[in-house]
Amino acid sequence: RFAWCLFALFRGRVQASEVCRRDESVASMLCQPDGAPPRVAVCISGAARTFENPIVHRSLKEHLIDSLGAQTTVFAHLKLTDARGDNRTGHNGVIHGTVEGVRRAAERVGVATLEIVTERFVTPPECPNYRTQFISDAAAEKCGPDCFVNTEAKYQSVLGQLTNHKTCFEMLEKHEKEHRVAFGWVIYARPDLTWWKAVAPWCRHALPKRHRDFSFWFPRDRAKELLYDPHAAHYACKAPPRENELVEAFFVHNSNLHGLRSDVPATRSIPVVLTRQPGPNYPYICKMVGHAGGDREGPFDCHRTITGNACNRK
């Protein structure tokens, strides 16, 4: 028995040593006491916009995928034609993607399944209890900062997000069936984000959580509820958007029907910033940035670090 115990102890040490000598990431090694890393589906979905810019897709790869230290599979559903949910002057700048640039960026990220879409318009549901009359863009210019949410462009933004989420669910579910694997986590993110610092290793995260409607993280067993069911409910005429309601509020406030439920808490631990390009018709976005970290006091200077960065170009 003593000899068997010595053998088992030696065998355990050898196995641990082998694990630490393998080509593992530092994040994976730091989480070794927590057991095997989860299998994570990372889904990037929406208008491609600045996705092909180096600072965007490279930060996604290095600061999220590589830094997490988990087994990640990346899915991407990207729309080349951009359209804003707010067509007011000063807010209506668009950034169209290119097939070549998106494919090149997706390859660098390591996307396993890529869908590129050129059509932007989303066919709305035919529901007698939903509004069919919207204010014009010209009227939205004059009626104040809030009423633009009652335009058709804003409703198209809602439909687009519902479709993005549903498509992500279908892509990861198909992958699971075809490869006979099961994901433990799902991370959803829009494509036009700069991940401006590395995320913590996987064992330091508490799920579910979100940063605005830019990125949200949750266990796989909630994927249908948060990604697929909202689209089904809306197209079954069970979830009308409210008047004067922003897209973010539409998803958060309808807690019994929509993704980004109110029980998915907002957090500052997802280090992303919406990434536009310099121009006169882009809204001020730096107020949407979480804590920057580091030693410098004050807010993260995203105009200097992100918007004005030469790496934020196609």
matplotlib code that plots the C-alpha trace (Angstrom):
import matplotlib.pyplot as plt

x = [0.0, 2.9, 4.5, 1.1, 0.8, 4.3, 3.5, 0.2, 1.9, 4.7, 2.2, 0.2, 3.2, 4.2, 0.8, 0.7, 4.2, 3.1, 0.2, 2.3, 4.9, 2.3, 1.8, -0.9, -1.7, -0.8, -4.5, -5.2, -2.3, -3.5, -7.0, -5.5, -6.7, -10.3, -10.3, -10.7, -11.5, -15.0, -15.7, -16.8, -18.8, -17.8, -20.4, -19.7, -22.8, -24.1, -23.0, -19.3, -18.5, -15.0, -14.4, -11.8, -9.8, -6.7, -7.3, -10.8, -10.3, -6.8, -7.9, -10.8, -8.3, -5.6, -7.6, -10.6, -10.0, -6.4, -6.6, -9.6, -7.6, -10.6, -11.5, -13.1, -14.9, -15.7, -18.8, -19.4, -22.5, -21.5, -23.5, -21.6, -24.2, -24.4, -27.5, -28.0, -30.9, -30.7, -30.8, -30.5, -27.7, -24.7, -25.7, -26.2, -22.6, -22.3, -19.3, -19.8, -17.7, -16.0, -16.0, -12.2, -11.6, -14.1, -12.8, -9.2, -10.1, -12.2, -9.2, -6.9, -9.4, -9.8, -13.5, -14.7, -18.0, -18.5, -21.7, -21.5, -24.7, -25.2, -29.0, -29.6, -33.4, -35.2, -38.8, -41.0, -43.6, -47.2, -48.8, -52.1, -51.1, -47.8, -47.5, -47.1, -46.9, -43.6, -42.5, -40.3, -36.6, -37.3, -39.8, -37.3, -34.8, -37.2, -39.0, -36.2, -33.6, -35.9, -38.5, -36.1, -36.8, -40.2, -38.7, -38.7, -34.9, -34.9, -37.4, -35.1, -32.3, -34.5, -35.3, -31.6, -30.5, -33.2, -32.0, -28.4, -29.1, -31.2, -28.6, -25.9, -27.9, -28.5, -24.8, -23.6, -26.4, -25.5, -21.9, -22.6, -24.7, -22.2, -19.1, -20.8, -19.5, -21.3, -20.4, -20.4, -20.4, -21.6, -20.1, -22.0, -20.4, -21.1, -18.3, -17.3, -15.8, -12.2, -11.2, -8.9, -7.4, -7.1, -10.0, -9.2, -8.7, -11.9, -12.0, -12.3, -15.6, -19.1, -21.9, -24.3, -23.2, -23.2, -21.9, -24.8, -26.1, -22.5, -21.5, -23.1, -21.8, -24.0, -24.0, -24.9, -28.1, -29.6, -28.7, -32.1, -33.9, -31.6, -30.8, -33.6, -36.8, -36.8, -37.0, -39.7, -41.8, -41.6, -42.5, -45.4, -46.9, -46.2, -43.6, -44.4, -41.8, -42.9, -43.3, -40.4, -38.2, -34.5, -33.2, -31.2, -34.3, -36.4, -34.1, -33.5, -37.0, -39.0, -37.5, -39.9, -39.5, -36.2, -32.5, -30.4, -33.0, -33.1, -31.5, -28.3, -26.4, -24.4, -20.7, -17.6, -15.4, -16.0, -13.4, -15.0, -15.5, -17.7, -15.4, -16.3, -14.0, -13.3, -16.1, -18.8, -21.8, -20.8, -22.3, -20.2, -19.4, -16.7, -19.1, -20.0, -16.6, -16.1, -13.2, -9.9, -7.6, -3.9, -2.4, -3.8, -6.6, -9.7, -11.8, -10.4, -9.3, -11.0, -11.0, -7.2, -6.6, -9.4, -11.1, -8.0, -5.8, -4.1, -4.8, -8.5, -8.5, -9.3]
y = [0.0, 2.4, 1.7, 2.3, 5.7, 6.7, 5.8, 7.7, 10.8, 10.6, 10.1, 13.1, 15.4, 14.3, 15.0, 18.5, 19.2, 18.1, 20.4, 23.4, 22.6, 22.4, 25.4, 26.7, 30.4, 32.1, 32.7, 29.0, 28.2, 30.8, 29.1, 25.6, 25.2, 25.8, 22.8, 22.4, 25.6, 26.0, 25.6, 29.1, 30.2, 33.7, 35.2, 38.5, 39.7, 42.9, 45.6, 45.1, 48.8, 49.1, 45.3, 45.2, 48.0, 46.5, 48.0, 46.4, 42.8, 42.5, 43.7, 41.1, 38.4, 39.4, 41.0, 38.7, 35.4, 34.9, 36.5, 34.5, 31.2, 29.1, 26.8, 29.3, 28.8, 32.1, 32.6, 35.8, 37.1, 40.3, 42.8, 44.9, 47.6, 50.0, 51.8, 53.9, 53.7, 57.5, 59.4, 62.9, 65.2, 64.6, 61.0, 59.4, 58.6, 55.2, 52.9, 50.2, 47.0, 45.2, 41.5, 41.3, 43.3, 41.4, 38.0, 39.0, 40.2, 37.1, 34.9, 36.8, 36.4, 32.7, 32.7, 29.1, 30.0, 33.2, 34.5, 37.7, 39.5, 42.3, 43.0, 45.4, 45.7, 43.3, 42.4, 43.3, 41.0, 41.4, 42.1, 44.1, 45.1, 46.7, 50.2, 50.7, 54.5, 56.1, 59.7, 60.9, 61.6, 65.2, 65.4, 63.7, 66.5, 69.1, 67.4, 67.0, 64.5, 61.7, 61.3, 59.9, 56.5, 56.6, 56.4, 53.4, 53.5, 52.9, 50.0, 48.5, 48.7, 46.7, 44.1, 43.9, 43.1, 40.5, 38.8, 39.1, 37.3, 34.6, 33.9, 33.5, 30.9, 29.0, 29.0, 27.8, 25.1, 23.8, 23.6, 21.7, 19.1, 18.7, 18.4, 16.7, 19.2, 21.3, 24.9, 26.0, 29.8, 32.1, 35.6, 37.8, 41.1, 43.5, 43.7, 47.4, 47.2, 47.9, 45.7, 48.2, 46.0, 42.3, 40.6, 38.6, 34.9, 32.8, 31.8, 35.4, 36.1, 35.8, 35.1, 36.4, 40.0, 42.7, 46.0, 48.0, 46.0, 45.9, 42.6, 40.1, 36.9, 34.0, 30.3, 28.1, 26.9, 30.4, 30.8, 30.0, 32.2, 35.2, 34.8, 32.9, 33.4, 37.2, 37.0, 34.3, 36.3, 39.5, 37.8, 35.9, 39.4, 39.0, 41.7, 45.1, 47.8, 50.7, 54.2, 56.6, 53.6, 53.3, 50.0, 49.3, 49.8, 47.6, 44.7, 45.3, 46.3, 43.5, 41.1, 38.2, 38.2, 39.7, 39.1, 41.3, 40.5, 42.8, 40.0, 40.1, 42.8, 45.6, 45.5, 47.6, 44.5, 44.1, 46.6, 47.6, 50.9, 51.5, 52.3, 54.9, 56.7, 60.5, 62.4, 65.1, 62.8, 60.4, 60.8, 61.2, 57.7, 58.1, 58.4, 54.7, 53.5, 51.6, 52.0, 52.2, 50.7, 51.7, 54.5, 57.5, 59.3, 60.5, 59.1, 57.0, 59.3, 57.3, 60.2, 60.1, 56.4, 55.0, 57.4, 59.4, 56.3, 55.6, 51.9, 52.7, 52.8, 50.2]
z = [0.0, 0.9, -2.5, -4.2, -2.4, -3.5, -7.0, -6.9, -5.4, -8.0, -10.8, -9.6, -9.6, -13.0, -14.4, -12.7, -14.1, -17.6, -17.4, -16.4, -19.2, -21.9, -24.2, -21.9, -21.5, -18.2, -17.6, -17.9, -15.5, -13.0, -12.9, -12.6, -9.0, -10.2, -12.5, -16.2, -18.1, -19.5, -23.2, -24.3, -27.3, -28.3, -30.7, -32.5, -34.3, -35.8, -38.3, -39.0, -39.0, -37.6, -37.1, -39.8, -38.2, -36.5, -33.0, -33.0, -34.1, -32.7, -29.2, -29.4, -30.1, -27.6, -24.8, -24.7, -26.4, -25.5, -22.0, -20.9, -20.8, -21.7, -24.6, -27.0, -30.3, -32.1, -34.3, -36.3, -38.0, -39.7, -41.7, -44.3, -44.9, -41.9, -40.8, -37.8, -35.4, -35.0, -38.3, -36.7, -37.9, -35.7, -35.0, -38.5, -39.6, -41.1, -41.6, -44.2, -44.1, -47.0, -47.7, -48.0, -44.8, -42.8, -44.0, -43.2, -39.7, -39.0, -40.0, -37.7, -34.8, -35.5, -36.3, -36.7, -38.4, -40.4, -41.9, -44.0, -44.7, -47.2, -46.7, -43.8, -43.7, -41.4, -42.2, -39.2, -37.8, -38.8, -35.5, -35.1, -31.6, -32.7, -34.0, -37.7, -37.8, -37.1, -37.0, -39.9, -39.7, -40.4, -37.5, -35.3, -36.0, -34.5, -31.7, -29.1, -28.1, -27.1, -29.8, -32.3, -30.7, -32.3, -35.8, -38.1, -38.1, -34.3, -34.7, -37.3, -34.8, -32.4, -35.0, -36.0, -32.5, -32.1, -35.3, -34.3, -31.0, -32.6, -35.2, -32.6, -30.8, -34.0, -34.9, -31.5, -31.3, -34.7, -33.8, -30.7, -32.6, -35.5, -33.3, -30.3, -27.8, -25.1, -24.3, -20.7, -21.3, -23.9, -24.5, -26.9, -28.2, -31.0, -33.6, -33.3, -29.9, -28.8, -25.8, -24.3, -21.7, -21.1, -19.3, -16.1, -16.4, -16.6, -13.0, -11.8, -13.6, -12.1, -14.6, -15.8, -16.4, -19.1, -20.2, -21.5, -24.5, -26.0, -24.5, -22.2, -20.6, -19.3, -18.7, -21.7, -20.1, -20.4, -24.1, -25.5, -23.0, -23.6, -27.3, -29.1, -27.1, -27.4, -31.2, -31.0, -28.5, -30.6, -33.8, -32.0, -31.2, -27.5, -26.9, -28.4, -28.1, -25.9, -27.2, -26.3, -25.3, -26.2, -27.7, -24.5, -22.4, -24.7, -24.0, -20.3, -19.1, -20.6, -18.1, -18.8, -22.5, -23.7, -23.7, -21.3, -18.6, -15.6, -13.5, -15.7, -13.8, -15.4, -14.6, -15.2, -15.5, -19.3, -20.7, -24.0, -25.8, -28.8, -31.7, -34.3, -36.7, -36.7, -38.3, -37.7, -37.5, -34.8, -31.3, -28.2, -27.0, -24.5, -21.6, -22.2, -21.2, -17.9, -15.5, -17.5, -14.9, -14.6, -12.6, -14.3, -12.5, -14.3, -17.1, -19.9, -22.8, -25.6, -28.0, -27.9, -27.4, -29.6, -32.0, -32.9, -33.1, -36.4, -35.9, -36.0, -39.8, -42.4]

ax = plt.figure().add_subplot(projection="3d")
ax.plot(x, y, z, "-o")
ax.set_aspect("equal")
plt.show()
